[in-house]
């Protein structure tokens, strides 16, 4: 089991394997981490895209990966190296049933890898939600979350929750603290719509994090704190004008934008066409325009994609309200 996991809270869990399901299919959503101004502490789930896991019980104990689709062969089939299978194995070990339970996994990637949309988080959350469902849901989402965070540590070297928390809980989440993990769900304004565009350029998460400065000016930190506090207040109040004033990033965006071709041109298009705000989704290269109208969001996504194509950059576009459900079992 991963050394970073504290699983004492599971020691009294009783699992009835006689009622374990034979098969389950689960969808988990993509996420927009940071929400522009809330680096590593804010994020929200979207309705599309997302990843799908099919999990089946096997007679032979252990966790295996039967198939991965949609990854262009980039993800490991080794169950100890793949975030989905590794985290399922961690959970079975924590529940002291790894010698009694066997499952095989199909992972179907319906979202781009390295997009800044929480690809690894969606897969990990889908896998853990699936095994928990098969076992009769003995764990709450709060109890599943540390295993999801461990998946992020395995995927990108840093165990942060700004993607996995909204993917697991649904809606908008605030990571108040990491040690111990303290996650708060925040209301999602009903009219909030995101236009997400993924330019098909390569911006590895590790590289994007390495560009971030270790030290910032106090006056810049104060401005950013004000923006984060203003955004949280605006979400509770459903104050869209305050959302627009607050969703501004002066700390991370100026550095990460360097890695994203046409970033400021895309930002100008979004703001000129009715976006409340515009910025980078996670570590990029995906960008997100925040709007309060689905037609405006679609128009912005279309205009940005047209601009990128004119500059010989292919892209994917998604228009979505905040997904307040999180992962779900599919028929």
N, C-alpha and C positions, 0 to 999 in steps of 0.2 A: 504494500500500500504506500501511497505517496507520503513522504515524511511531513509535508506541510499540513496534512489534514488532522484536525482534532475531532475525533468521532466519539468522544465520551458520551455525548448526548444520545447516542444510538444504542448504548449498551443494554437497555431494558426493552428494546423493541422485540416483539414476538412475531415471527413470520409464519403464516400457515401455507406451506407449499402445496398442500392438497388442493387448494382452490386457485393456484396460479394459472393465469390464462395461457393458452397455447400460442397465441399470436396477437400482435397489436400493430397498428400503423399510426404514426404521430407526425403532425406538422408543427414546426417551431418557426417563429418569424424572424426576419432580418430586423436590425435595429439601427437607429441613428444615435451613435454615442456622442457625448459632449454637449449636444444641443447648442452648438456654436460657442457659447461663452463658458460652459461648465466642464472644463477639461477634467476627465477621469471621474467626474462625480454625477453627471446628468446623462440621461439617455431615454429614448422612447422606442417602442415597438411599432412596426408598420404592418399593414395587412398583406403586402406583397413586396418583394419576393420572400422566400423562406426555404427551409430544407425539410426533407421527409425521411423518416426512419421506419423501416419495417423490421420488427423483431419477432423471432420465433423461438419457442422453447425446444431444446434438444435433449436427448437422453444422456449424452456425454457431457459431464460437467466442464465448464470453461466458457470463455467468450471468444467467438470467432467472427470474422467479417466475411460474409459470403460474396458481396458485390458492392461496388461503388460506381455510380453513374454520374455524369455531368461534371467530372473533375478533370477531364483530359489526362487522366493517369497521374495526377500530381499528388494524390493523397496516399499514405501508406496503408497497405492491407495487413501489415503486422499489427495484431491486436494490442500489443504493448506500446505502439508508437502512435496509433490513431487516437485522437482525443475522445471520440465516441466510445469505442470499445474499452479504452483504458479507464475512463471514468465509470463506466458500468462495472468493470472489474473492481475498482476501488470501492464502489458501493456494496457490491456483494461481499467483499472481504470485511467491510465495516459491520455488516449485518451477520457475519459469521456463517454465511450460507454458500460461499464460493465453491465448496467441495460437493455441494448438493444440487447446484443449479447450473444448467448449461443453456446458453442462448446463441443464436446466430443472427447477424445484423446485415441488413441491406441499407445502404446510405444513398439517397438520391439527392444530389445537389441541384437545386433549382435557382441558385443564386451564384454570382461570380465569386471566385476565390480572390482574396487580396483586393476587395472592392472598397473596404471601409464601411461595410454594412453588417459587420459581425458574422461573417460566414462561419468561422469555427464555433462561435457561441451558439448559433442556431443549431448546428449539428449536435453539439454536446448537450444542449438543453433537450433536443428531441430524443436523444438516446436515453438520458436519465429520466425524462418524463415517461418514456416507453417502459423501461424496466420497473419503475415505480407503479405504473398502471398494471403491468402484468402481475406484480406481487400484491395487488389489492390496495394500492395507495397507502402504505404504512407510514410514509414520510410526508410532511407538509412541504410546501414550496420553500419555506424558510430553512428547513432541514436539508433540502436538496441543494440549496444555493452554494454552500462551500465546495461541493463536488463539481459544480459548474465552474466555479472560480479556478479550481485545480485544472480543469480542462484548458482554460485560458493560459495558465502558467505553462502547460505542456505545449500549447500551440505557438505562443509568441514570447515566452520567457518571463512574462510579467502576469501575476495573478490579480488582474483588476476586474471589477464587476460591472463596469458601465455598459457593457453589451449583454452579459448573461443575465443581469438582474431584470432589465425590461423584457428580454426574450422569455424569461421564466415567469415573471409576475404579470406581464402585459402592462400597457399604459406607459406612464412616465415615472421614472424612479430617480431618487436622489441617494447617492452613496455618502452618508454622513461620516462614516468612518470605516476603516479596513481592519483594524486590530483593536477590539473585535469588530467583525463585519456588522454594519448597522445600515440597513436599507429602508428608505421611506418611500411609500407610494404617494404620488402627487396627482391631483385631479387633472384630467385631460379636457381642455375646452372643446365644446362640441363642434365648433366650426373650424377647428384647426386642421389644415390639409398640407401635406408635404409633397413637393415635387422633387424627386430624387433622380439625379442623372449620374451614371457611372461612365466616365470616359475610359476607353480601353487603353490605359497606359499603366505601367507597372510602378506602384509605390509601396514597397514592402513595409509592413508595420514597424519592424525593428529599425529600419532606416529612418522612417518618419519620426520615431521617438528619439533617435540619437541627435536629431537636429535641434531639439528643444533646449533652450538655455537653462542652465542650472540656477542662475540668479536673475531676478528681475528688479526693476526700479520700484521702490515703495509706492510712488504715485501711480504707476501702472497697475500694481497689485490692488490698490484701493479702488481704482476705476473698475477693475474686473470684478472685485467683490461686490461692488454696487450693482453691476450688471446682473450677476448671479442672483443676488437678493431680490432685485427688481423683477427678474424673470419668474422666480418662485412665487413672489407675491402676485404677479400678473396671472399666473396659471390658476391660482386659487380664486382670484377675483374675476377670471375670464375677461381681462382687460387687454384687448388686442393692441391698443395704442401703446400700452406699457410693454407688451411683448416686443413690439417693433423697436422701442427705444432701448430695451435691455439686451436683446439678442445680438450683441456685438462683442467680438473677440479681439483684443489688442495684444494678447500675449502669445498665443500659439499660431493663429492664422498667418501673420506676416512671414513666419518662417516656413510653415508647411506649404503655403501657397506657391512657393518657389518650385516645388516638385510637381505641380499640377498645371499643365499647359492650358493657356487661355482662361485662367482662373478669374482674373479681374474683368475680363471681357464678359464671362458668364455672369459674374456678379452684377455688372451694369445692366445686362439684359433682364435679369430677374427683378431688380429694384425698379427699373423703368416700366416694367409690365405688371406691377401691383404686388410684388412680394413684400411681406412684412419684414423679412430678414433673409439673409443668404450667407452660407458658410460651408465649411468642410464637414462631411460626415465621418466621424471617427478619425482615423489617420489618413483618409483619402484613398484614392483620388476621387471617390464619389463626393458630389456636392449636393446641398439641399437648400431649396427655397421654401420658406415657411409662408403659407398663405391662409386666408380664411374662406376660400371659395374653390371648389373643385375645378370649375371652368378656368379660373385664373391659373391654378396650378398646372393644368394640362397645357394651357397656352404657353406658359413659361418653359415647361419641359420640352415642348415641341420646338420652341424658338432656340433654346440652348442646344438641342441636338442638331438642329439645322446649321447653327453656327459652327459646331464642332465638325460636322461633315464637310462644310466649306473649307475647313482647315485640315482636312484629311485625317480626322480622328473619329473612329467609330464609337458608338456609345449605346448603352441601355438606358431606358427611362421608365420610371415608376411614379404613379400618383396614388397617394394613400392617405387615409385618415389614420389617426393613432389607433393601433390595435390594442384594445383594452383587455382582450381575452388571454393573450399569450399562447402557449402551446395547446394543441387540441388533438383529441383522438379522431381519426378519420374513419369513415365507414368502410 
